[in-house]
Amino acid sequence: MITCTLEQAGDRLALVLDEGQCEALGLSRGDTVRLEAAGERTVRIAETWSDDPHARGRAFLKRLNRRAQLL
């Protein structure tokens, strides 16, 4: 589980992740993240692959390579 902070950025709130958290989630600056409500004060990243038919496969291979590096 990753815990992050909501901070005020002008008239908006920003979800703040450090470099390690972004790496663990496979995110980088400019990525679009879709969130779903998963309970009270809880959200989860929504997996929607309709924009790119190959995105799901690339995400799987990225996770697989990351796990292989840890072994």
Secondary structure by P-SEA (a helix, b strand, c coil): cbbbbbbbccccccccccaaaaaaacccccbbbbbbbccccccccccccccccaaaaaaaaaaaaaaaaac
